[in-house]
Amino acid sequence: MTEPVLSVGVLKAKQINVIFYGDYYTEEGDRLLSGNYLFTISGNEIKVSGKSGEFTFSDNLVINPSSADIEHFTIKDVIIGIQFHWERKEKQSFKGSLRFSIEDDCIWAVNLINIEEYLRSVISSEMNARSNINLLKAHSVISRSWVLSQIEKSKQLTDEQKKDPGFTLTDDTRIKWYDREDHTLFDVCADDHCQRYQGITKIFTESADNAVKETRGLVLKYGSDICDARYYKSCGGVTEPFENVWEDKHYPYLIAVIDYKFEPDGFNLDFTDEKNAVKWLDSDPPAYCNTTDKKILSQVLPHFDQETTDFYRWQVEYTNEQLRELILKKSGIDFGEITDMVPLKRGPSARIIELRIAGRLKTMTIGKELEIRRLLSESHLYSSAFYVKKLDVKDGVPGRFILKGAGWGHGVGLCQIGAAVMAEKGFMFDEILLHYYRNAQLVKAY
């Protein structure tokens, strides 16, 4: 295998403003672009307006730098943290080439970039580029593994599988899972839905460069397959198997793992049982990701992620009216006054896979974990590992609901905060990887 070139979807909008620093040419070489340009849709074509006048191109306009090492371009108003509580717009700069494609009467700006250059940005965007070198190395390997596995997965998907929405909707059931197959015009997107990639906007450090260089081509494999190496912020003490979050497919390297050097005392670890789960969620057991060390957290959490501090154990509260309005806003369904929320199925990390929401007008079973998180928060609930306390109950209707939960994210694969703590404790990057990805092997792919 040679080093792949990735296509990364950066921004979808009605119009996109780009500044080219240096000399850029259209793929046919007949147009020079340098400076500020506006890209909009004109019928079935892309209109380009700038200092050299106005002209149009067909779909899939590709613009290449004359010197990939020196030149870069900047895209204005790139949205980051889409649908999360930190959502905002940024001006971001990128190396490589730029492709424009039309979808749904909008334009996609797609960055074409070598994977190793992409990874330098990912590990500097997903976390602080000055993090512990073993954390950065571990993240380089999993980010490389994940994106290569997604490319291979796309090649193997049948046309019918590509059309499968991952959605089951009946009168009383709403089961949905979300994955990067939602994208058809590029390999991965630049936001948290795939991997956070912000080009050369983030500060690169010698540590970040070395982490990528020293792990060049290194991936996790299980058998002959590159591992689908998922990751997230905090597991809350135990990781979750893949099949409980996405499609019903078992990966032997994405299984439940206790995030510590030994099992915690005083617990029945079968958290699929409600009583055991409640005790776990009400406690503060030791785990690698159970830390308040600001130095460690500043390594793994960019400044806007540090706005969240209660990730290991957390609590949110809603009045009945707030909850009813929130679910209506997110689902389009009026449940009426909410009478109960009952976990029907939990995974080994205590994350809820199916939740029954009962109301005076409607009762439905909701799943999987991200759909639950989306319905119960303005952005995303920290995780689906929670239990429900009902307060001020009158005539069978609670006045308030308290959700007491654990962890931040889906819980499958590497726990970023736990990995940061392990690195600070002296674990090498391969030890960190094999703690979270059991049964996997480290292999050179190129």
Secondary structure, 3 states (H helix, E strand, C coil): CCCCEEEEEEEEECEEEEEEEEEEEECCCCCEEEEEEEEEEECCEEEEEECCEEEEECCCEEEEECCCCCCEEEEEEEEECCCCCCCEEEEEEECCEEEEEEECCEEEEEEEEEHHHHHHHHHHHCCCCCCCHHHHHHHHHHHHHHHHHHHHHHHHCCHHHHHCCCEEECCCEEEECCCHHHCCCCCEECCCCCCCCCCCCCCCCHHHHHHHHHCCCEEEEECCEECCCCEECECCCECCCHHHCCCCCCCCCCCCCECCCCCCCCCCCCCCCHHHHHHHHCCCCCCCCCCCCHHHHHHHCCCCHHHCCCCCEEEEEEEHHHHHHHHHHHHCCCCCCEEEEEEEEECCCCCEEEEEEEECCCEEEEECHHHHHHHCCCCCCCCCCEEEEEECCECCECCEEEEEEECECCCCCEEHHHHHHHHHCCCCHHHHHHHHCCCCEEEECC
